[in-house]
């Protein structure tokens, strides 16, 4: 299964949110216990006030957490320190992780301030990744965060956190897994590939956000500053699809969601998704899923009715 994350606008205002406990982590493997975004202007005291007592800290003393955090610096610069890494300079585009029960401290340079985007999580998945050394004190600072898409994964978490209910949220846990995957990728992406990998990530975001627009892949590659032949090869390796196949896949996946959730005609759907006609949409849908859209919708509704009847009988 391939999960695609549409590019979302980064948070524009400071926020943080904490969730009580980590219920659900035992079954789902992971739970988000906190997340936030903070913009620290130059010369501003750090850290900001109002965080819970267990999360607040002073630079002089440092801090030890019970949970695991990933922090991405999106602007500015500063310092990060643990006993394993020593004191290190952190610049925009770099990320660091805070391991449970490991002493650490970090702060922005007063001359520049910084922006930090972060998520906290707990659960068996975190423990397993520590045992596998994917998460380790020695590699707690990473440079390839943007090339690996960590910013996008965190933005997806923030969007969900802002609307999530106080209890355990499986969708939020799934988005946190994408953050962990990006963290792993940031540690394995060769620097010489960072430009093309970043171009592919930006292309994914653009294509996902402009489903109905005409697409000129060669022009898109040119705007991203990469050769089309190289772009096409890396794009397919990264996503499993050639660029145009990727667009078609996104459009048809959205078509299936619309069929399942809305009473919409094929003509309306074709216009929303960038198909030339309802016939073109129907033919493409049938090639991809084996059924024409109307037949797929009837089958979907039938299954939903049968499932509802089964649940009613069990009651």
Secondary structure as UniProt FT lines:
FT   STRAND          15..18
FT   TURN            23..24
FT   HELIX           25..28
FT   STRAND          31..40
FT   TURN            42..43
FT   TURN            53..55
FT   TURN            59..61
FT   STRAND          62..63
FT   STRAND          68..82
FT   TURN            83..85
FT   STRAND          86..91
FT   TURN            92..93
FT   STRAND          95..98
FT   TURN            100..101
FT   STRAND          104..108
FT   TURN            110..112
FT   STRAND          114..122
FT   HELIX           124..131
FT   TURN            132..133
FT   TURN            138..139
FT   STRAND          141..142
FT   TURN            145..149
FT   HELIX           150..161
FT   TURN            162..163
FT   HELIX           170..188
FT   HELIX           191..193
FT   HELIX           194..209
FT   TURN            211..212
FT   HELIX           217..223
FT   TURN            224..225
FT   HELIX           228..239
FT   HELIX           243..261
FT   HELIX           266..273
FT   HELIX           278..289
FT   HELIX           293..314
//
